């Protein structure tokens, strides 16, 4: 019934190989180690930024507090005059 050779009839242009999505431009997250896309800014699993350049710049609490206290002292000194 099936005496024809079907493998010989397949054309590679009609049935190209499917790309392997597992290693499609992925890198391991430096924090949790899971695979994320190379173009991603943040890890989908742990939420950390993948590079320092992508992370928003945050000042330490003591820097913000020191700046605010300095402004209070300067404004108090100016207001006194």
N, CA, C and O atoms as a Maestro MAE file, in Angstrom:
{
 s_m_m2io_version
 :::
 2.0.0
}

f_m_ct {
 s_m_title
 :::
 protein
 m_atom[324] {
  # First column is atom index #
  i_m_mmod_type
  r_m_x_coord
  r_m_y_coord
  r_m_z_coord
  i_m_residue_number
  s_m_chain_name
  s_m_pdb_residue_name
  s_m_pdb_atom_name
  i_m_atomic_number
  :::
  1 25 0.807 -1.186 0.000 1 A "UNK " " N  " 7
  2 3 0.000 0.000 0.000 1 A "UNK " " CA " 6
  3 2 0.856 1.257 0.000 1 A "UNK " " C  " 6
  4 15 0.619 2.155 -0.808 1 A "UNK " " O  " 8
  5 25 1.861 1.346 0.900 2 A "UNK " " N  " 7
  6 3 2.752 2.496 0.940 2 A "UNK " " CA " 6
  7 2 4.114 2.090 0.404 2 A "UNK " " C  " 6
  8 15 5.087 2.032 1.156 2 A "UNK " " O  " 8
  9 25 4.185 1.817 -0.846 3 A "UNK " " N  " 7
  10 3 5.442 1.351 -1.410 3 A "UNK " " CA " 6
  11 2 6.294 2.483 -1.966 3 A "UNK " " C  " 6
  12 15 7.392 2.227 -2.460 3 A "UNK " " O  " 8
  13 25 5.819 3.744 -1.902 4 A "UNK " " N  " 7
  14 3 6.616 4.863 -2.410 4 A "UNK " " CA " 6
  15 2 7.589 5.338 -1.336 4 A "UNK " " C  " 6
  16 15 7.316 5.216 -0.142 4 A "UNK " " O  " 8
  17 25 8.710 5.873 -1.762 5 A "UNK " " N  " 7
  18 3 9.730 6.372 -0.838 5 A "UNK " " CA " 6
  19 2 9.426 7.842 -0.548 5 A "UNK " " C  " 6
  20 15 9.776 8.710 -1.347 5 A "UNK " " O  " 8
  21 25 8.784 8.133 0.575 6 A "UNK " " N  " 7
  22 3 8.369 9.493 0.893 6 A "UNK " " CA " 6
  23 2 9.545 10.386 1.285 6 A "UNK " " C  " 6
  24 15 9.484 11.596 1.066 6 A "UNK " " O  " 8
  25 25 10.585 9.842 1.843 7 A "UNK " " N  " 7
  26 3 11.727 10.671 2.233 7 A "UNK " " CA " 6
  27 2 12.410 11.273 1.023 7 A "UNK " " C  " 6
  28 15 12.955 12.373 1.113 7 A "UNK " " O  " 8
  29 25 12.398 10.595 -0.084 8 A "UNK " " N  " 7
  30 3 13.028 11.120 -1.291 8 A "UNK " " CA " 6
  31 2 12.218 12.253 -1.888 8 A "UNK " " C  " 6
  32 15 12.767 13.088 -2.607 8 A "UNK " " O  " 8
  33 25 10.920 12.303 -1.607 9 A "UNK " " N  " 7
  34 3 10.057 13.329 -2.179 9 A "UNK " " CA " 6
  35 2 10.088 14.636 -1.394 9 A "UNK " " C  " 6
  36 15 9.655 15.663 -1.917 9 A "UNK " " O  " 8
  37 25 10.579 14.637 -0.166 10 A "UNK " " N  " 7
  38 3 10.599 15.856 0.635 10 A "UNK " " CA " 6
  39 2 11.618 16.837 0.086 10 A "UNK " " C  " 6
  40 15 12.749 16.469 -0.233 10 A "UNK " " O  " 8
  41 25 11.203 18.087 -0.018 11 A "UNK " " N  " 7
  42 3 12.071 19.145 -0.507 11 A "UNK " " CA " 6
  43 2 12.497 19.998 0.687 11 A "UNK " " C  " 6
  44 15 11.653 20.418 1.477 11 A "UNK " " O  " 8
  45 25 13.790 20.255 0.824 12 A "UNK " " N  " 7
  46 3 14.293 21.034 1.951 12 A "UNK " " CA " 6
  47 2 13.785 22.471 1.958 12 A "UNK " " C  " 6
  48 15 13.637 23.063 3.027 12 A "UNK " " O  " 8
  49 25 13.516 23.036 0.798 13 A "UNK " " N  " 7
  50 3 13.013 24.409 0.760 13 A "UNK " " CA " 6
  51 2 11.569 24.485 1.244 13 A "UNK " " C  " 6
  52 15 11.141 25.525 1.744 13 A "UNK " " O  " 8
  53 25 10.821 23.407 1.105 14 A "UNK " " N  " 7
  54 3 9.451 23.397 1.587 14 A "UNK " " CA " 6
  55 2 9.378 23.152 3.087 14 A "UNK " " C  " 6
  56 15 8.481 23.655 3.763 14 A "UNK " " O  " 8
  57 25 10.315 22.384 3.598 15 A "UNK " " N  " 7
  58 3 10.324 22.027 5.009 15 A "UNK " " CA " 6
  59 2 11.683 22.370 5.618 15 A "UNK " " C  " 6
  60 15 12.503 21.483 5.852 15 A "UNK " " O  " 8
  61 25 11.916 23.649 5.871 16 A "UNK " " N  " 7
  62 3 13.213 23.995 6.479 16 A "UNK " " CA " 6
  63 2 13.253 23.526 7.930 16 A "UNK " " C  " 6
  64 15 12.218 23.299 8.556 16 A "UNK " " O  " 8
  65 25 14.453 23.388 8.439 17 A "UNK " " N  " 7
  66 3 14.601 22.970 9.831 17 A "UNK " " CA " 6
  67 2 14.109 24.083 10.741 17 A "UNK " " C  " 6
  68 15 14.344 25.265 10.492 17 A "UNK " " O  " 8
  69 25 13.427 23.678 11.792 18 A "UNK " " N  " 7
  70 3 12.938 24.658 12.749 18 A "UNK " " CA " 6
  71 2 14.105 25.157 13.591 18 A "UNK " " C  " 6
  72 15 14.958 24.371 14.000 18 A "UNK " " O  " 8
  73 25 14.144 26.461 13.849 19 A "UNK " " N  " 7
  74 3 15.245 26.969 14.683 19 A "UNK " " CA " 6
  75 2 15.095 26.488 16.115 19 A "UNK " " C  " 6
  76 15 13.985 26.302 16.613 19 A "UNK " " O  " 8
  77 25 16.216 26.294 16.755 20 A "UNK " " N  " 7
  78 3 16.231 25.878 18.149 20 A "UNK " " CA " 6
  79 2 16.079 27.118 19.020 20 A "UNK " " C  " 6
  80 15 16.984 27.951 19.076 20 A "UNK " " O  " 8
  81 25 14.942 27.248 19.699 21 A "UNK " " N  " 7
  82 3 14.660 28.438 20.494 21 A "UNK " " CA " 6
  83 2 15.370 28.443 21.838 21 A "UNK " " C  " 6
  84 15 15.395 29.471 22.516 21 A "UNK " " O  " 8
  85 25 15.951 27.309 22.239 22 A "UNK " " N  " 7
  86 3 16.572 27.233 23.553 22 A "UNK " " CA " 6
  87 2 17.819 28.102 23.664 22 A "UNK " " C  " 6
  88 15 18.020 28.747 24.693 22 A "UNK " " O  " 8
  89 25 18.660 28.139 22.638 23 A "UNK " " N  " 7
  90 3 19.872 28.938 22.707 23 A "UNK " " CA " 6
  91 2 19.812 30.109 21.737 23 A "UNK " " C  " 6
  92 15 20.810 30.437 21.096 23 A "UNK " " O  " 8
  93 25 18.650 30.742 21.627 24 A "UNK " " N  " 7
  94 3 18.443 31.856 20.713 24 A "UNK " " CA " 6
  95 2 18.755 33.166 21.430 24 A "UNK " " C  " 6
  96 15 17.855 33.793 21.988 24 A "UNK " " O  " 8
  97 25 20.020 33.585 21.420 25 A "UNK " " N  " 7
  98 3 20.475 34.846 22.007 25 A "UNK " " CA " 6
  99 2 20.094 34.972 23.484 25 A "UNK " " C  " 6
  100 15 19.531 35.987 23.896 25 A "UNK " " O  " 8
  101 25 20.392 33.965 24.263 26 A "UNK " " N  " 7
  102 3 20.134 34.043 25.694 26 A "UNK " " CA " 6
  103 2 21.456 34.016 26.450 26 A "UNK " " C  " 6
  104 15 22.450 33.450 25.995 26 A "UNK " " O  " 8
  105 25 21.431 34.647 27.615 27 A "UNK " " N  " 7
  106 3 22.586 34.673 28.499 27 A "UNK " " CA " 6
  107 2 22.110 34.315 29.902 27 A "UNK " " C  " 6
  108 15 20.930 34.488 30.207 27 A "UNK " " O  " 8
  109 25 22.989 33.825 30.756 28 A "UNK " " N  " 7
  110 3 22.560 33.555 32.131 28 A "UNK " " CA " 6
  111 2 22.486 34.852 32.935 28 A "UNK " " C  " 6
  112 15 23.324 35.742 32.784 28 A "UNK " " O  " 8
  113 25 21.490 34.939 33.774 29 A "UNK " " N  " 7
  114 3 21.350 36.098 34.664 29 A "UNK " " CA " 6
  115 2 22.508 36.070 35.663 29 A "UNK " " C  " 6
  116 15 22.788 35.018 36.237 29 A "UNK " " O  " 8
  117 25 23.191 37.206 35.888 30 A "UNK " " N  " 7
  118 3 24.320 37.207 36.829 30 A "UNK " " CA " 6
  119 2 23.883 37.027 38.281 30 A "UNK " " C  " 6
  120 15 24.718 36.755 39.144 30 A "UNK " " O  " 8
  121 25 22.590 37.174 38.563 31 A "UNK " " N  " 7
  122 3 22.113 37.068 39.943 31 A "UNK " " CA " 6
  123 2 21.519 35.699 40.264 31 A "UNK " " C  " 6
  124 15 21.848 35.104 41.290 31 A "UNK " " O  " 8
  125 25 20.630 35.191 39.373 32 A "UNK " " N  " 7
  126 3 19.981 33.907 39.673 32 A "UNK " " CA " 6
  127 2 20.460 32.775 38.766 32 A "UNK " " C  " 6
  128 15 20.238 31.606 39.082 32 A "UNK " " O  " 8
  129 25 21.117 33.096 37.635 33 A "UNK " " N  " 7
  130 3 21.680 32.072 36.765 33 A "UNK " " CA " 6
  131 2 20.734 31.510 35.726 33 A "UNK " " C  " 6
  132 15 21.152 30.677 34.922 33 A "UNK " " O  " 8
  133 25 19.479 31.924 35.705 34 A "UNK " " N  " 7
  134 3 18.530 31.418 34.717 34 A "UNK " " CA " 6
  135 2 18.730 32.128 33.379 34 A "UNK " " C  " 6
  136 15 19.262 33.238 33.342 34 A "UNK " " O  " 8
  137 25 18.311 31.504 32.291 35 A "UNK " " N  " 7
  138 3 18.512 32.067 30.952 35 A "UNK " " CA " 6
  139 2 17.508 33.179 30.668 35 A "UNK " " C  " 6
  140 15 16.303 33.008 30.849 35 A "UNK " " O  " 8
  141 25 18.029 34.323 30.221 36 A "UNK " " N  " 7
  142 3 17.198 35.454 29.814 36 A "UNK " " CA " 6
  143 2 17.695 35.943 28.466 36 A "UNK " " C  " 6
  144 15 18.835 35.677 28.086 36 A "UNK " " O  " 8
  145 25 16.841 36.660 27.742 37 A "UNK " " N  " 7
  146 3 17.245 37.178 26.445 37 A "UNK " " CA " 6
  147 2 18.327 38.236 26.610 37 A "UNK " " C  " 6
  148 15 18.323 39.004 27.573 37 A "UNK " " O  " 8
  149 25 19.244 38.265 25.664 38 A "UNK " " N  " 7
  150 3 20.385 39.166 25.735 38 A "UNK " " CA " 6
  151 2 19.958 40.629 25.686 38 A "UNK " " C  " 6
  152 15 20.617 41.478 26.286 38 A "UNK " " O  " 8
  153 25 18.871 40.941 24.986 39 A "UNK " " N  " 7
  154 3 18.406 42.319 24.855 39 A "UNK " " CA " 6
  155 2 17.610 42.800 26.069 39 A "UNK " " C  " 6
  156 15 17.301 43.988 26.168 39 A "UNK " " O  " 8
  157 25 17.277 41.910 26.981 40 A "UNK " " N  " 7
  158 3 16.470 42.274 28.146 40 A "UNK " " CA " 6
  159 2 17.260 43.167 29.092 40 A "UNK " " C  " 6
  160 15 18.472 43.014 29.242 40 A "UNK " " O  " 8
  161 25 16.554 44.105 29.729 41 A "UNK " " N  " 7
  162 3 17.196 44.964 30.720 41 A "UNK " " CA " 6
  163 2 17.153 44.324 32.105 41 A "UNK " " C  " 6
  164 15 18.090 44.455 32.892 41 A "UNK " " O  " 8
  165 25 16.041 43.622 32.392 42 A "UNK " " N  " 7
  166 3 15.865 42.992 33.695 42 A "UNK " " CA " 6
  167 2 15.591 41.509 33.536 42 A "UNK " " C  " 6
  168 15 15.072 41.063 32.512 42 A "UNK " " O  " 8
  169 25 15.943 40.762 34.548 43 A "UNK " " N  " 7
  170 3 15.662 39.326 34.569 43 A "UNK " " CA " 6
  171 2 14.181 39.122 34.848 43 A "UNK " " C  " 6
  172 15 13.623 39.740 35.755 43 A "UNK " " O  " 8
  173 25 13.548 38.261 34.073 44 A "UNK " " N  " 7
  174 3 12.126 37.984 34.272 44 A "UNK " " CA " 6
  175 2 11.868 37.191 35.540 44 A "UNK " " C  " 6
  176 15 10.754 37.213 36.063 44 A "UNK " " O  " 8
  177 25 12.865 36.497 36.041 45 A "UNK " " N  " 7
  178 3 12.672 35.605 37.172 45 A "UNK " " CA " 6
  179 2 12.978 36.273 38.513 45 A "UNK " " C  " 6
  180 15 12.194 36.151 39.454 45 A "UNK " " O  " 8
  181 25 14.102 36.973 38.612 46 A "UNK " " N  " 7
  182 3 14.466 37.578 39.898 46 A "UNK " " CA " 6
  183 2 14.231 39.088 39.934 46 A "UNK " " C  " 6
  184 15 14.186 39.671 41.017 46 A "UNK " " O  " 8
  185 25 14.080 39.736 38.767 47 A "UNK " " N  " 7
  186 3 13.789 41.166 38.723 47 A "UNK " " CA " 6
  187 2 14.995 42.078 38.769 47 A "UNK " " C  " 6
  188 15 14.838 43.295 38.662 47 A "UNK " " O  " 8
  189 25 16.198 41.537 38.926 48 A "UNK " " N  " 7
  190 3 17.400 42.361 38.962 48 A "UNK " " CA " 6
  191 2 17.762 42.846 37.559 48 A "UNK " " C  " 6
  192 15 17.459 42.186 36.564 48 A "UNK " " O  " 8
  193 25 18.408 43.998 37.495 49 A "UNK " " N  " 7
  194 3 18.922 44.494 36.229 49 A "UNK " " CA " 6
  195 2 20.137 43.678 35.830 49 A "UNK " " C  " 6
  196 15 20.932 43.280 36.681 49 A "UNK " " O  " 8
  197 25 20.281 43.427 34.521 50 A "UNK " " N  " 7
  198 3 21.365 42.573 34.053 50 A "UNK " " CA " 6
  199 2 22.704 43.284 34.027 50 A "UNK " " C  " 6
  200 15 23.744 42.632 34.119 50 A "UNK " " O  " 8
  201 25 22.709 44.614 33.902 51 A "UNK " " N  " 7
  202 3 23.970 45.352 33.906 51 A "UNK " " CA " 6
  203 2 23.818 46.611 34.747 51 A "UNK " " C  " 6
  204 15 22.707 47.074 35.007 51 A "UNK " " O  " 8
  205 25 24.944 47.150 35.164 52 A "UNK " " N  " 7
  206 3 24.943 48.359 35.986 52 A "UNK " " CA " 6
  207 2 24.426 49.548 35.184 52 A "UNK " " C  " 6
  208 15 23.785 50.440 35.739 52 A "UNK " " O  " 8
  209 25 24.701 49.566 33.876 53 A "UNK " " N  " 7
  210 3 24.273 50.681 33.035 53 A "UNK " " CA " 6
  211 2 22.756 50.758 32.915 53 A "UNK " " C  " 6
  212 15 22.206 51.850 32.770 53 A "UNK " " O  " 8
  213 25 22.069 49.612 32.974 54 A "UNK " " N  " 7
  214 3 20.613 49.593 32.848 54 A "UNK " " CA " 6
  215 2 19.900 49.956 34.144 54 A "UNK " " C  " 6
  216 15 18.764 50.429 34.114 54 A "UNK " " O  " 8
  217 25 20.551 49.742 35.272 55 A "UNK " " N  " 7
  218 3 19.918 49.983 36.566 55 A "UNK " " CA " 6
  219 2 19.769 51.487 36.812 55 A "UNK " " C  " 6
  220 15 20.655 52.267 36.464 55 A "UNK " " O  " 8
  221 25 18.646 51.887 37.410 56 A "UNK " " N  " 7
  222 3 18.495 53.313 37.736 56 A "UNK " " CA " 6
  223 2 19.479 53.702 38.831 56 A "UNK " " C  " 6
  224 15 19.786 52.907 39.719 56 A "UNK " " O  " 8
  225 25 19.959 54.919 38.755 57 A "UNK " " N  " 7
  226 3 20.938 55.384 39.746 57 A "UNK " " CA " 6
  227 2 20.214 55.740 41.035 57 A "UNK " " C  " 6
  228 15 19.286 56.549 41.039 57 A "UNK " " O  " 8
  229 25 20.643 55.139 42.105 58 A "UNK " " N  " 7
  230 3 20.059 55.397 43.424 58 A "UNK " " CA " 6
  231 2 21.149 55.895 44.348 58 A "UNK " " C  " 6
  232 15 22.260 55.365 44.369 58 A "UNK " " O  " 8
  233 25 20.817 56.912 45.103 59 A "UNK " " N  " 7
  234 3 21.753 57.452 46.075 59 A "UNK " " CA " 6
  235 2 21.508 56.770 47.420 59 A "UNK " " C  " 6
  236 15 20.373 56.411 47.735 59 A "UNK " " O  " 8
  237 25 22.557 56.591 48.209 60 A "UNK " " N  " 7
  238 3 22.370 56.010 49.548 60 A "UNK " " CA " 6
  239 2 21.551 56.948 50.425 60 A "UNK " " C  " 6
  240 15 21.548 58.159 50.205 60 A "UNK " " O  " 8
  241 25 20.867 56.407 51.400 61 A "UNK " " N  " 7
  242 3 19.990 57.197 52.257 61 A "UNK " " CA " 6
  243 2 20.762 58.275 53.005 61 A "UNK " " C  " 6
  244 15 20.234 59.364 53.235 61 A "UNK " " O  " 8
  245 25 22.006 57.988 53.388 62 A "UNK " " N  " 7
  246 3 22.770 58.973 54.142 62 A "UNK " " CA " 6
  247 2 23.164 60.160 53.272 62 A "UNK " " C  " 6
  248 15 23.324 61.271 53.779 62 A "UNK " " O  " 8
  249 25 23.324 59.938 51.965 63 A "UNK " " N  " 7
  250 3 23.642 61.043 51.061 63 A "UNK " " CA " 6
  251 2 22.442 61.980 50.925 63 A "UNK " " C  " 6
  252 15 22.595 63.201 50.966 63 A "UNK " " O  " 8
  253 25 21.262 61.412 50.767 64 A "UNK " " N  " 7
  254 3 20.039 62.220 50.644 64 A "UNK " " CA " 6
  255 2 19.776 62.970 51.942 64 A "UNK " " C  " 6
  256 15 19.443 64.155 51.921 64 A "UNK " " O  " 8
  257 25 19.922 62.288 53.060 65 A "UNK " " N  " 7
  258 3 19.704 62.935 54.354 65 A "UNK " " CA " 6
  259 2 20.720 64.053 54.597 65 A "UNK " " C  " 6
  260 15 20.348 65.116 55.095 65 A "UNK " " O  " 8
  261 25 21.977 63.841 54.259 66 A "UNK " " N  " 7
  262 3 22.997 64.887 54.408 66 A "UNK " " CA " 6
  263 2 22.713 66.083 53.524 66 A "UNK " " C  " 6
  264 15 22.915 67.221 53.945 66 A "UNK " " O  " 8
  265 25 22.246 65.849 52.300 67 A "UNK " " N  " 7
  266 3 21.913 66.955 51.406 67 A "UNK " " CA " 6
  267 2 20.746 67.768 51.966 67 A "UNK " " C  " 6
  268 15 20.788 68.998 51.955 67 A "UNK " " O  " 8
  269 25 19.714 67.095 52.453 68 A "UNK " " N  " 7
  270 3 18.560 67.810 53.007 68 A "UNK " " CA " 6
  271 2 18.937 68.611 54.258 68 A "UNK " " C  " 6
  272 15 18.494 69.747 54.426 68 A "UNK " " O  " 8
  273 25 19.752 68.020 55.129 69 A "UNK " " N  " 7
  274 3 20.189 68.751 56.320 69 A "UNK " " CA " 6
  275 2 21.055 69.954 55.950 69 A "UNK " " C  " 6
  276 15 20.952 71.005 56.581 69 A "UNK " " O  " 8
  277 25 21.891 69.811 54.952 70 A "UNK " " N  " 7
  278 3 22.710 70.939 54.486 70 A "UNK " " CA " 6
  279 2 21.834 72.060 53.959 70 A "UNK " " C  " 6
  280 15 22.100 73.233 54.223 70 A "UNK " " O  " 8
  281 25 20.802 71.714 53.223 71 A "UNK " " N  " 7
  282 3 19.888 72.738 52.694 71 A "UNK " " CA " 6
  283 2 19.150 73.451 53.823 71 A "UNK " " C  " 6
  284 15 18.925 74.659 53.747 71 A "UNK " " O  " 8
  285 25 18.772 72.720 54.866 72 A "UNK " " N  " 7
  286 3 18.103 73.339 56.010 72 A "UNK " " CA " 6
  287 2 19.045 74.314 56.703 72 A "UNK " " C  " 6
  288 15 18.629 75.414 57.067 72 A "UNK " " O  " 8
  289 25 20.300 73.934 56.890 73 A "UNK " " N  " 7
  290 3 21.271 74.809 57.539 73 A "UNK " " CA " 6
  291 2 21.513 76.058 56.697 73 A "UNK " " C  " 6
  292 15 21.526 77.166 57.234 73 A "UNK " " O  " 8
  293 25 21.704 75.901 55.391 74 A "UNK " " N  " 7
  294 3 21.959 77.053 54.516 74 A "UNK " " CA " 6
  295 2 20.742 77.969 54.463 74 A "UNK " " C  " 6
  296 15 20.895 79.186 54.560 74 A "UNK " " O  " 8
  297 25 19.552 77.425 54.313 75 A "UNK " " N  " 7
  298 3 18.349 78.250 54.287 75 A "UNK " " CA " 6
  299 2 18.108 78.951 55.624 75 A "UNK " " C  " 6
  300 15 17.664 80.099 55.648 75 A "UNK " " O  " 8
  301 25 18.401 78.262 56.747 76 A "UNK " " N  " 7
  302 3 18.283 78.897 58.064 76 A "UNK " " CA " 6
  303 2 19.282 80.026 58.223 76 A "UNK " " C  " 6
  304 15 18.962 81.062 58.805 76 A "UNK " " O  " 8
  305 25 20.473 79.836 57.718 77 A "UNK " " N  " 7
  306 3 21.495 80.889 57.804 77 A "UNK " " CA " 6
  307 2 21.103 82.100 56.946 77 A "UNK " " C  " 6
  308 15 21.275 83.241 57.374 77 A "UNK " " O  " 8
  309 25 20.578 81.857 55.738 78 A "UNK " " N  " 7
  310 3 20.160 82.960 54.859 78 A "UNK " " CA " 6
  311 2 18.937 83.675 55.439 78 A "UNK " " C  " 6
  312 15 18.845 84.900 55.361 78 A "UNK " " O  " 8
  313 25 18.016 82.936 56.010 79 A "UNK " " N  " 7
  314 3 16.779 83.534 56.539 79 A "UNK " " CA " 6
  315 2 17.075 84.398 57.767 79 A "UNK " " C  " 6
  316 15 16.370 85.376 58.018 79 A "UNK " " O  " 8
  317 25 18.105 84.048 58.528 80 A "UNK " " N  " 7
  318 3 18.489 84.809 59.711 80 A "UNK " " CA " 6
  319 2 19.052 86.178 59.361 80 A "UNK " " C  " 6
  320 15 18.919 87.105 60.161 80 A "UNK " " O  " 8
  321 25 19.649 86.335 58.247 81 A "UNK " " N  " 7
  322 3 20.259 87.618 57.893 81 A "UNK " " CA " 6
  323 2 19.240 88.563 57.514 81 A "UNK " " C  " 6
  324 15 19.552 89.706 57.180 81 A "UNK " " O  " 8
  :::
 }
 m_bond[323] {
  # First column is bond index #
  i_m_from
  i_m_to
  i_m_order
  :::
  1 1 2 1
  2 2 3 1
  3 3 4 2
  4 3 5 1
  5 5 6 1
  6 6 7 1
  7 7 8 2
  8 7 9 1
  9 9 10 1
  10 10 11 1
  11 11 12 2
  12 11 13 1
  13 13 14 1
  14 14 15 1
  15 15 16 2
  16 15 17 1
  17 17 18 1
  18 18 19 1
  19 19 20 2
  20 19 21 1
  21 21 22 1
  22 22 23 1
  23 23 24 2
  24 23 25 1
  25 25 26 1
  26 26 27 1
  27 27 28 2
  28 27 29 1
  29 29 30 1
  30 30 31 1
  31 31 32 2
  32 31 33 1
  33 33 34 1
  34 34 35 1
  35 35 36 2
  36 35 37 1
  37 37 38 1
  38 38 39 1
  39 39 40 2
  40 39 41 1
  41 41 42 1
  42 42 43 1
  43 43 44 2
  44 43 45 1
  45 45 46 1
  46 46 47 1
  47 47 48 2
  48 47 49 1
  49 49 50 1
  50 50 51 1
  51 51 52 2
  52 51 53 1
  53 53 54 1
  54 54 55 1
  55 55 56 2
  56 55 57 1
  57 57 58 1
  58 58 59 1
  59 59 60 2
  60 59 61 1
  61 61 62 1
  62 62 63 1
  63 63 64 2
  64 63 65 1
  65 65 66 1
  66 66 67 1
  67 67 68 2
  68 67 69 1
  69 69 70 1
  70 70 71 1
  71 71 72 2
  72 71 73 1
  73 73 74 1
  74 74 75 1
  75 75 76 2
  76 75 77 1
  77 77 78 1
  78 78 79 1
  79 79 80 2
  80 79 81 1
  81 81 82 1
  82 82 83 1
  83 83 84 2
  84 83 85 1
  85 85 86 1
  86 86 87 1
  87 87 88 2
  88 87 89 1
  89 89 90 1
  90 90 91 1
  91 91 92 2
  92 91 93 1
  93 93 94 1
  94 94 95 1
  95 95 96 2
  96 95 97 1
  97 97 98 1
  98 98 99 1
  99 99 100 2
  100 99 101 1
  101 101 102 1
  102 102 103 1
  103 103 104 2
  104 103 105 1
  105 105 106 1
  106 106 107 1
  107 107 108 2
  108 107 109 1
  109 109 110 1
  110 110 111 1
  111 111 112 2
  112 111 113 1
  113 113 114 1
  114 114 115 1
  115 115 116 2
  116 115 117 1
  117 117 118 1
  118 118 119 1
  119 119 120 2
  120 119 121 1
  121 121 122 1
  122 122 123 1
  123 123 124 2
  124 123 125 1
  125 125 126 1
  126 126 127 1
  127 127 128 2
  128 127 129 1
  129 129 130 1
  130 130 131 1
  131 131 132 2
  132 131 133 1
  133 133 134 1
  134 134 135 1
  135 135 136 2
  136 135 137 1
  137 137 138 1
  138 138 139 1
  139 139 140 2
  140 139 141 1
  141 141 142 1
  142 142 143 1
  143 143 144 2
  144 143 145 1
  145 145 146 1
  146 146 147 1
  147 147 148 2
  148 147 149 1
  149 149 150 1
  150 150 151 1
  151 151 152 2
  152 151 153 1
  153 153 154 1
  154 154 155 1
  155 155 156 2
  156 155 157 1
  157 157 158 1
  158 158 159 1
  159 159 160 2
  160 159 161 1
  161 161 162 1
  162 162 163 1
  163 163 164 2
  164 163 165 1
  165 165 166 1
  166 166 167 1
  167 167 168 2
  168 167 169 1
  169 169 170 1
  170 170 171 1
  171 171 172 2
  172 171 173 1
  173 173 174 1
  174 174 175 1
  175 175 176 2
  176 175 177 1
  177 177 178 1
  178 178 179 1
  179 179 180 2
  180 179 181 1
  181 181 182 1
  182 182 183 1
  183 183 184 2
  184 183 185 1
  185 185 186 1
  186 186 187 1
  187 187 188 2
  188 187 189 1
  189 189 190 1
  190 190 191 1
  191 191 192 2
  192 191 193 1
  193 193 194 1
  194 194 195 1
  195 195 196 2
  196 195 197 1
  197 197 198 1
  198 198 199 1
  199 199 200 2
  200 199 201 1
  201 201 202 1
  202 202 203 1
  203 203 204 2
  204 203 205 1
  205 205 206 1
  206 206 207 1
  207 207 208 2
  208 207 209 1
  209 209 210 1
  210 210 211 1
  211 211 212 2
  212 211 213 1
  213 213 214 1
  214 214 215 1
  215 215 216 2
  216 215 217 1
  217 217 218 1
  218 218 219 1
  219 219 220 2
  220 219 221 1
  221 221 222 1
  222 222 223 1
  223 223 224 2
  224 223 225 1
  225 225 226 1
  226 226 227 1
  227 227 228 2
  228 227 229 1
  229 229 230 1
  230 230 231 1
  231 231 232 2
  232 231 233 1
  233 233 234 1
  234 234 235 1
  235 235 236 2
  236 235 237 1
  237 237 238 1
  238 238 239 1
  239 239 240 2
  240 239 241 1
  241 241 242 1
  242 242 243 1
  243 243 244 2
  244 243 245 1
  245 245 246 1
  246 246 247 1
  247 247 248 2
  248 247 249 1
  249 249 250 1
  250 250 251 1
  251 251 252 2
  252 251 253 1
  253 253 254 1
  254 254 255 1
  255 255 256 2
  256 255 257 1
  257 257 258 1
  258 258 259 1
  259 259 260 2
  260 259 261 1
  261 261 262 1
  262 262 263 1
  263 263 264 2
  264 263 265 1
  265 265 266 1
  266 266 267 1
  267 267 268 2
  268 267 269 1
  269 269 270 1
  270 270 271 1
  271 271 272 2
  272 271 273 1
  273 273 274 1
  274 274 275 1
  275 275 276 2
  276 275 277 1
  277 277 278 1
  278 278 279 1
  279 279 280 2
  280 279 281 1
  281 281 282 1
  282 282 283 1
  283 283 284 2
  284 283 285 1
  285 285 286 1
  286 286 287 1
  287 287 288 2
  288 287 289 1
  289 289 290 1
  290 290 291 1
  291 291 292 2
  292 291 293 1
  293 293 294 1
  294 294 295 1
  295 295 296 2
  296 295 297 1
  297 297 298 1
  298 298 299 1
  299 299 300 2
  300 299 301 1
  301 301 302 1
  302 302 303 1
  303 303 304 2
  304 303 305 1
  305 305 306 1
  306 306 307 1
  307 307 308 2
  308 307 309 1
  309 309 310 1
  310 310 311 1
  311 311 312 2
  312 311 313 1
  313 313 314 1
  314 314 315 1
  315 315 316 2
  316 315 317 1
  317 317 318 1
  318 318 319 1
  319 319 320 2
  320 319 321 1
  321 321 322 1
  322 322 323 1
  323 323 324 2
  :::
 }
}
